[in-house]
Amino acid sequence: MKTILIVGIGAGNPEHLTVQAINALNRADVLFIPDKGAGKADLADLRRDIIARYVTNPMSRSVEYAVPRRDAANPDYGAGVDDWHASLAAIFRELLTDVPNDGAGAFLVWGDPGLYDSTIRIVDRLRADHAIEIIPGITSIQALTAAHGIALNRIGEAVHITTGRKLGEVTDDTVVMLDGQTAFMTADPDLDIFWGAYLGTADEITIAGRLGDVRDQIVETRKAARARHGWIMDTYLLRKRD
């Protein structure tokens, strides 16, 4: 049986890789690199850099594949995501034909595969024919708190992790991921925000302060960074002021 390795590669710094992740990549016969187009070439370049730095297995090879776009116009978000996952599962199944019998193929996943990433759910559709191993990675949340020099939780307090789409009233320390809508603009202006983009990379940007004082700065910084790079990955923590 072929093995699928889902390897967390960290939030953008090649040095985020764990020893377990490096060992897994060196077990793989084939390393799969997603291509999301010219506008996001940096994401594929990081994976190539990781492979060049850490993979010493002379028998391994890299295979690149185009990632189809999700139909954002579908009014049924759940159905649209399910269709997108089905398309990716079909691509993955075809890619895995390049893996020898009893061999392994590795998907290099940004951050941690278990936190707001769909690779595990996509590969679950192939579980009947393949063994699956998941190697955790450093998340953007860890990179965010390290960059700001803060702890994620306060003593005795809970932490809530959500998306911009689901951001409501902030009652706990709340981490927000995947917020293309800048949902923080409608949050309580007296909250503290710790915001970061391109975390762990040479392009890292961080802004912190009272939300009402810095939210316009974050929006403008975010807009300029996206125009410069062609893409943006950002994460932030909202916290009630002491």
SERO-4910 file (N, C-alpha, C, O; in steps of 0.05 Angstrom, whole numbers):
BEGIN
 pado doro    nc1    nc2    nc3   cac1   cac2   cac3    cc1    cc2    cc3    oc1    oc2    oc3
  Met    A     17    -24      0      0      0      0     18     25      0     38     26     14
  Lys    A     10     45    -16     25     70    -16     18     87      8     -4     85     19
  Thr    A     37    103     17     33    120     40     32    150     31     49    159     16
  Ile    A     12    164     41     11    193     37     21    207     62     11    202     84
  Leu    A     41    223     59     52    239     81     42    267     79     47    281     58
  Ile    A     28    277     99     19    305    100     37    319    120     34    315    144
  Val    A     55    336    109     76    347    125     73    377    130     73    392    111
  Gly    A     69    385    155     68    413    162     95    425    159    115    415    171
  Ile    A     97    447    144    123    460    139    127    487    153    146    501    147
  Gly    A    108    494    170    111    519    185     99    543    171     86    539    150
  Ala    A    102    566    182     87    590    174    102    607    153     92    628    145
  Gly    A    124    598    143    138    613    122    168    614    124    182    621    105
  Asn    A    178    606    147    207    605    151    217    577    147    207    559    161
  Pro    A    236    572    129    245    544    125    256    532    150    256    507    153
  Glu    A    265    548    169    276    538    194    254    529    214    260    519    236
  His    A    229    533    206    207    523    222    204    493    221    190    481    238
  Leu    A    216    480    202    213    451    199    223    436    223    245    442    234
  Thr    A    208    417    232    216    400    254    234    377    243    234    372    219
  Val    A    248    364    261    264    341    253    246    319    242    253    306    223
  Gln    A    222    316    254    203    296    245    195    302    216    193    284    199
  Ala    A    190    328    210    182    336    183    205    330    163    200    320    141
  Ile    A    230    337    170    252    332    153    256    302    147    260    294    124
  Asn    A    253    286    168    255    257    164    233    247    146    237    229    129
  Ala    A    209    258    149    186    249    132    191    256    103    186    240     85
  Leu    A    201    280     98    207    289     70    228    271     58    227    265     34
  Asn    A    247    261     73    268    244     63    259    215     59    272    200     45
  Arg    A    236    209     70    224    182     65    209    181     39    204    160     28
  Ala    A    201    205     29    183    206      6    197    200    -20    220    209    -25
  Asp    A    184    184    -37    194    179    -64    187    203    -82    203    210   -100
  Val    A    164    215    -77    155    238    -93    146    260    -74    131    255    -54
  Leu    A    154    285    -80    147    308    -64    129    326    -82    138    334   -103
  Phe    A    105    331    -72     86    346    -89     86    376    -82     83    383    -58
  Ile    A     88    393   -102     89    422    -98     65    434   -112     63    433   -137
  Pro    A     48    447    -97     25    460   -110     32    486   -124     48    502   -114
  Asp    A     21    491   -147     25    515   -162     -1    531   -163    -20    522   -176
  Lys    A     -2    554   -149    -26    570   -148    -25    594   -167    -40    613   -164
  Gly    A     -7    593   -186     -5    614   -206     17    633   -200     29    633   -179
  Ala    A     23    651   -220     45    669   -218     42    688   -195     62    696   -183
  Gly    A     18    696   -188     13    714   -166     21    703   -139     24    718   -120
  Lys    A     23    677   -137     30    664   -111     54    646   -114     56    626   -101
  Ala    A     72    654   -132     96    638   -137    113    635   -113    127    615   -110
  Asp    A    112    655    -94    128    653    -70    122    628    -54    139    616    -41
  Leu    A     96    620    -54     88    597    -39    101    571    -49    108    553    -33
  Ala    A    103    569    -75    116    546    -87    147    548    -83    160    528    -79
  Asp    A    157    572    -85    186    576    -82    195    568    -54    217    556    -51
  Leu    A    179    573    -33    187    565     -6    189    535     -5    208    525      7
  Arg    A    170    521    -17    171    492    -16    196    481    -31    209    462    -22
  Arg    A    203    494    -53    227    486    -68    252    491    -51    270    475    -50
  Asp    A    252    513    -36    275    520    -19    277    499      3    300    490      9
  Ile    A    255    491     15    255    471     36    267    444     26    283    432     39
  Ile    A    258    437      2    267    411    -10    297    413    -15    312    394    -10
  Ala    A    306    436    -26    334    439    -32    351    439     -7    374    428     -7
  Arg    A    341    450     15    356    451     40    358    425     54    379    417     65
  Tyr    A    335    410     55    333    388     74    331    361     62    337    341     76
  Val    A    323    358     37    319    332     26    346    322     14    356    333     -5
  Thr    A    356    301     26    382    289     17    378    262      3    398    250     -5
  Asn    A    354    252      2    348    227    -10    352    229    -41    336    242    -54
  Pro    A    372    216    -52    378    219    -80    357    207    -98    356    213   -122
  Met    A    340    190    -87    320    176   -103    293    192   -105    276    185   -121
  Ser    A    291    213    -88    265    228    -88    265    247   -112    285    256   -122
  Arg    A    241    255   -120    237    274   -140    213    292   -134    195    284   -119
  Ser    A    212    315   -146    190    334   -141    172    334   -165    180    332   -188
  Val    A    146    336   -160    126    339   -180    108    362   -174     97    364   -151
  Glu    A    104    380   -193     87    404   -188     60    399   -201     57    385   -221
  Tyr    A     40    411   -188     12    408   -199     -3    435   -195      2    450   -176
  Ala    A    -21    440   -214    -37    464   -213    -60    461   -194    -73    440   -194
  Val    A    -65    481   -178    -87    480   -159   -111    494   -171   -110    518   -177
  Pro    A   -134    480   -175   -158    494   -186   -169    514   -166   -165    511   -142
  Arg    A   -182    534   -176   -194    554   -159   -222    545   -150   -237    533   -164
  Arg    A   -228    552   -125   -255    547   -114   -274    566   -127   -268    589   -132
  Asp    A   -298    556   -133   -319    573   -145   -331    591   -123   -350    584   -109
  Ala    A   -319    615   -120   -328    633    -99   -356    645   -104   -368    656    -86
  Ala    A   -365    642   -129   -392    652   -136   -414    634   -127   -438    641   -128
  Asn    A   -408    609   -119   -428    591   -110   -441    601    -85   -427    605    -65
  Pro    A   -467    606    -85   -480    617    -61   -480    598    -37   -483    607    -14
  Asp    A   -477    572    -43   -476    552    -21   -446    547    -15   -433    531    -29
  Tyr    A   -436    560      6   -408    559     11   -399    530     16   -378    521      6
  Gly    A   -414    515     32   -407    487     38   -406    470     13   -388    454     10
  Ala    A   -426    473     -4   -426    457    -29   -403    465    -47   -391    448    -60
  Gly    A   -396    491    -48   -374    500    -64   -348    488    -55   -331    480    -71
  Val    A   -344    487    -29   -319    476    -18   -318    446    -23   -297    435    -30
  Asp    A   -341    433    -20   -341    404    -25   -334    397    -54   -320    378    -59
  Asp    A   -345    413    -73   -338    408   -101   -309    413   -106   -296    398   -121
  Trp    A   -298    434    -93   -269    440    -97   -252    417    -86   -233    409    -98
  His    A   -260    407    -62   -245    385    -50   -246    360    -68   -227    345    -70
  Ala    A   -269    355    -80   -272    332    -98   -253    335   -122   -241    315   -130
  Ser    A   -251    359   -133   -233    363   -155   -204    358   -147   -188    346   -162
  Leu    A   -196    368   -123   -169    364   -113   -164    335   -107   -141    325   -112
  Ala    A   -183    321    -97   -180    292    -91   -174    277   -117   -157    259   -117
  Ala    A   -188    284   -138   -183    271   -164   -154    277   -174   -141    260   -185
  Ile    A   -145    302   -170   -118    309   -178    -98    293   -161    -78    283   -171
  Phe    A   -103    292   -135    -85    277   -117    -83    248   -125    -62    236   -125
  Arg    A   -106    236   -131   -106    208   -139    -89    203   -163    -74    183   -165
  Glu    A    -90    221   -183    -74    219   -207    -44    223   -200    -27    209   -210
  Leu    A    -38    243   -183    -10    247   -175      2    223   -162     25    216   -167
  Leu    A    -14    209   -146     -3    187   -131      3    162   -148     15    143   -139
  Thr    A     -5    163   -174      2    141   -192     33    142   -197     44    123   -206
  Asp    A     45    165   -192     74    168   -195     90    155   -172    114    152   -174
  Val    A     76    148   -151     89    137   -127     91    107   -131     71     94   -137
  Pro    A    115     95   -127    117     66   -130    101     51   -109     95     62    -87
  Asn    A     94     26   -115     80      9    -95     96      7    -70    120      3    -71
  Asp    A     83     10    -47     96     10    -21    114     34    -16    129     34      3
  Gly    A    112     54    -34    127     78    -31    111    100    -17     89     94     -7
  Ala    A    122    124    -17    108    146     -3    109    172    -20    129    177    -33
  Gly    A     88    187    -18     87    213    -31     81    234    -10     64    229      8
  Ala    A     93    257    -11     91    277     10     78    303     -1     86    313    -22
  Phe    A     58    312     13     46    338      8     56    358     29     53    353     53
  Leu    A     69    380     20     80    399     38     59    420     44     51    435     26
  Val    A     50    421     69     27    438     77     37    461     93     51    458    113
  Trp    A     28    485     86     35    509    100     24    508    128      1    500    132
  Gly    A     39    516    148     30    516    176     27    488    187     44    471    183
  Asp    A      4    483    200     -2    457    211    -25    445    196    -45    458    192
  Pro    A    -23    420    187    -45    407    172    -72    406    187    -93    403    174
  Gly    A    -71    407    214    -95    404    229   -110    430    235   -130    429    249
  Leu    A    -99    453    226   -111    478    234   -117    495    209    -99    506    196
  Tyr    A   -143    496    202   -152    512    179   -137    505    153   -129    523    138
  Asp    A   -133    480    149   -123    470    123   -140    447    115   -149    431    132
  Ser    A   -144    443     89   -163    423     79   -149    397     69   -163    379     61
  Thr    A   -123    396     70   -109    373     58   -118    347     71   -122    327     57
  Ile    A   -121    346     97   -130    322    111   -157    313    101   -162    290     95
  Arg    A   -176    332     99   -203    325     89   -203    315     60   -217    297     53
  Ile    A   -186    328     44   -184    319     16   -173    290     14   -183    273      0
  Val    A   -151    286     29   -138    259     28   -155    238     41   -153    214     34
  Asp    A   -173    246     59   -192    226     71   -208    212     50   -216    189     54
  Arg    A   -212    224     27   -227    212      5   -211    189     -8   -222    173    -23
  Leu    A   -185    188     -2   -168    168    -14   -159    147      7   -143    129      1
  Arg    A   -170    149     31   -160    133     53   -164    103     48   -149     87     58
  Ala    A   -184     95     33   -189     67     29   -166     53     14   -162     29     17
  Asp    A   -151     69     -2   -130     56    -18   -102     64    -10    -82     55    -21
  His    A   -100     81     11    -73     91     19    -71     92     49    -91     98     63
  Ala    A    -47     88     59    -41     94     87    -35    124     89    -24    136     70
  Ile    A    -42    136    111    -39    165    115    -24    171    140    -30    160    162
  Glu    A     -3    188    139     11    197    162     11    228    162     15    240    141
  Ile    A      7    240    185      6    269    188     28    278    206     31    268    229
  Ile    A     44    297    197     66    308    212     59    337    219     56    353    201
  Pro    A     56    344    245     47    371    252     69    392    245     92    385    243
  Gly    A     60    417    243     79    439    238     73    463    255     52    465    267
  Ile    A     92    482    255     88    507    269     66    523    255     66    526    231
  Thr    A     48    534    271     26    549    260     31    579    259     50    589    271
  Ser    A     15    593    243     17    623    242     10    635    269     19    657    276
  Ile    A     -6    621    285    -12    631    312     12    631    329     17    651    344
  Gln    A     28    610    328     53    609    344     72    631    334     85    644    350
  Ala    A     74    634    307     92    654    296     82    682    304     99    700    308
  Leu    A     56    686    305     45    712    313     52    720    341     62    742    346
  Thr    A     47    702    360     53    708    388     83    712    393     91    728    409
  Ala    A     99    696    379    128    699    381    137    726    371    154    739    382
  Ala    A    125    734    348    133    760    336    126    783    354    141    803    355
  His    A    103    781    368     95    803    386    106    800    414    102    818    431
  Gly    A    118    777    420    130    773    447    109    771    468    112    781    490
  Ile    A     87    757    462     65    754    481     57    724    483     64    708    466
  Ala    A     43    717    505     32    690    508      4    690    495    -10    711    494
  Leu    A     -3    668    484    -29    666    470    -52    668    490    -72    682    484
  Asn    A    -50    656    513    -71    656    533    -63    673    557    -39    675    563
  Arg    A    -83    684    571    -78    697    596    -85    678    619   -100    659    614
  Ile    A    -75    682    642    -78    663    664   -108    658    670   -123    676    675
  Gly    A   -115    632    668   -142    624    674   -162    631    653   -186    626    657
  Glu    A   -154    641    630   -172    650    609   -172    631    585   -152    617    580
  Ala    A   -194    631    571   -197    614    547   -187    628    522   -184    653    522
  Val    A   -183    613    501   -175    624    475   -194    613    454   -201    589    454
  His    A   -204    631    437   -223    623    416   -208    627    389   -196    648    385
  Ile    A   -210    607    371   -198    609    345   -221    607    324   -237    589    325
  Thr    A   -222    627    306   -243    628    287   -234    640    261   -210    645    258
  Thr    A   -252    645    243   -246    658    217   -260    685    217   -278    691    233
  Gly    A   -251    702    198   -264    728    195   -293    725    189   -309    741    198
  Arg    A   -300    704    174   -328    700    167   -346    695    191   -370    701    191
  Lys    A   -334    684    212   -349    676    236   -343    695    260   -353    689    282
  Leu    A   -329    716    256   -323    734    279   -347    748    288   -361    763    273
  Gly    A   -353    744    314   -376    758    326   -365    774    350   -344    786    348
  Glu    A   -381    776    371   -372    790    395   -349    776    407   -350    751    410
  Val    A   -328    791    414   -304    779    426   -308    777    456   -309    797    470
  Thr    A   -310    752    467   -313    748    495   -288    736    507   -282    741    531
  Asp    A   -273    721    492   -248    709    501   -226    722    484   -231    736    465
  Asp    A   -201    717    490   -179    723    472   -185    708    446   -188    683    447
  Thr    A   -187    722    424   -197    710    399   -176    713    377   -168    735    370
  Val    A   -168    690    366   -149    689    343   -166    687    318   -184    670    316
  Val    A   -160    704    299   -176    704    274   -157    697    251   -136    710    247
  Met    A   -165    678    235   -150    669    211   -169    671    187   -193    672    190
  Leu    A   -157    672    163   -172    672    138   -192    695    138   -216    691    134
  Asp    A   -183    720    143   -201    743    144   -196    761    120   -184    783    123
  Gly    A   -204    753     97   -202    770     73   -221    793     74   -218    812     58
  Gln    A   -241    792     92   -261    814     93   -254    835    114   -269    853    118
  Thr    A   -230    833    127   -222    851    149   -245    855    168   -254    878    173
  Ala    A   -254    833    180   -277    834    198   -272    850    223   -290    859    236
  Phe    A   -246    854    229   -239    869    253   -249    898    252   -251    911    272
  Met    A   -255    908    228   -264    936    225   -290    941    240   -296    964    247
  Thr    A   -306    920    244   -332    923    258   -331    914    287   -352    914    301
  Ala    A   -307    906    297   -305    897    324   -302    921    343   -298    943    334
  Asp    A   -305    915    369   -303    936    390   -277    951    387   -256    938    389
  Pro    A   -277    977    383   -252    992    379   -235    993    404   -211   1000    402
  Asp    A   -246    985    427   -230    986    451   -215    960    456   -201    957    477
  Leu    A   -217    940    438   -201    916    440   -172    922    433   -167    941    418
  Asp    A   -154    906    443   -126    906    433   -125    887    410   -137    866    410
  Ile    A   -109    894    390   -104    876    367    -74    872    364    -58    890    367
  Phe    A    -67    847    359    -39    839    352    -41    826    325    -50    803    322
  Trp    A    -32    841    304    -36    832    277     -8    826    264     12    839    270
  Gly    A     -8    806    246     17    800    232     11    788    205     -9    774    201
  Ala    A     28    794    186     27    783    159     54    772    151     74    782    160
  Tyr    A     54    752    133     78    739    123     95    730    147    120    733    147
  Leu    A     82    720    167     96    714    193    118    693    188    114    673    175
  Gly    A    141    698    200    163    680    198    181    684    174    202    672    172
  Thr    A    172    702    156    188    706    131    203    732    133    200    747    152
  Ala    A    220    737    113    235    762    112    217    786    108    225    809    113
  Asp    A    192    781     98    173    802     93    153    807    116    134    821    113
  Glu    A    159    795    139    140    796    162    133    825    169    151    843    170
  Ile    A    107    830    174     98    856    183     81    852    208     64    834    209
  Thr    A     84    868    228     68    866    252     59    894    260     73    914    258
  Ile    A     34    895    271     23    920    282      7    912    307     -7    892    306
  Ala    A      9    928    328     -6    922    352    -15    948    365     -2    969    361
  Gly    A    -37    947    379    -47    970    393    -77    969    398    -89    948    392
  Arg    A    -88    991    407   -117    993    410   -129    992    382   -121   1006    364
  Leu    A   -149    974    379   -160    970    352   -170    996    339   -164   1000    316
  Gly    A   -184   1012    354   -194   1037    342   -172   1056    332   -176   1072    315
  Asp    A   -148   1053    344   -125   1070    336   -110   1060    312    -98   1075    297
  Val    A   -109   1033    308    -92   1022    288   -106   1007    265    -93    998    246
  Arg    A   -133   1005    267   -146    988    246   -144   1000    218   -140    985    199
  Asp    A   -145   1026    215   -142   1038    188   -113   1033    178   -109   1029    155
  Gln    A    -94   1035    196    -66   1030    189    -63   1001    179    -49    996    160
  Ile    A    -76    982    193    -74    954    185    -86    950    157    -75    937    140
  Val    A   -109    963    152   -122    960    126   -104    970    104   -101    957     83
  Glu    A    -93    994    108    -75   1006     87    -50    989     84    -41    985     61
  Thr    A    -38    980    106    -14    964    104    -20    938     90     -4    929     73
  Arg    A    -42    926     96    -50    901     84    -55    904     54    -46    888     38
  Lys    A    -68    926     46    -73    931     18    -48    935      3    -44    924    -19
  Ala    A    -29    951     14     -4    956      0     13    930     -2     26    925    -23
  Ala    A     13    914     19     29    889     19     18    869     -2     33    856    -16
  Arg    A     -9    868     -3    -21    850    -23    -14    859    -51     -9    842    -69
  Ala    A    -15    885    -56     -9    895    -83     20    889    -90     27    883   -113
  Arg    A     38    890    -70     67    886    -75     73    857    -80     89    851    -97
  His    A     60    839    -65     67    810    -66     48    794    -84     55    773    -94
  Gly    A     24    804    -88      4    790   -103    -13    771    -86    -31    759    -96
  Trp    A     -6    769    -61    -21    752    -42    -14    761    -14      5    776     -9
  Ile    A    -31    753      5    -25    759     33    -36    737     51    -58    726     46
  Met    A    -21    730     71    -31    712     93    -27    728    119     -4    734    126
  Asp    A    -49    733    132    -47    748    157    -64    735    179    -83    721    173
  Thr    A    -57    740    203    -70    729    227    -70    750    248    -51    766    250
  Tyr    A    -90    750    266    -89    769    288   -103    758    312   -120    740    311
  Leu    A    -95    770    335   -107    764    361   -122    789    371   -110    810    372
  Leu    A   -147    785    379   -163    806    391   -165    800    421   -171    777    429
  Arg    A   -161    820    437   -160    816    466   -172    840    481   -166    863    474
  Lys    A   -190    834    500   -201    855    516   -178    868    533   -161    854    543
  Arg    A   -179    894    535   -158    909    549   -159    903    579   -181    902    590
  Asp    A   -137    901    592   -136    897    620   -145    922    634   -146    923    659
***
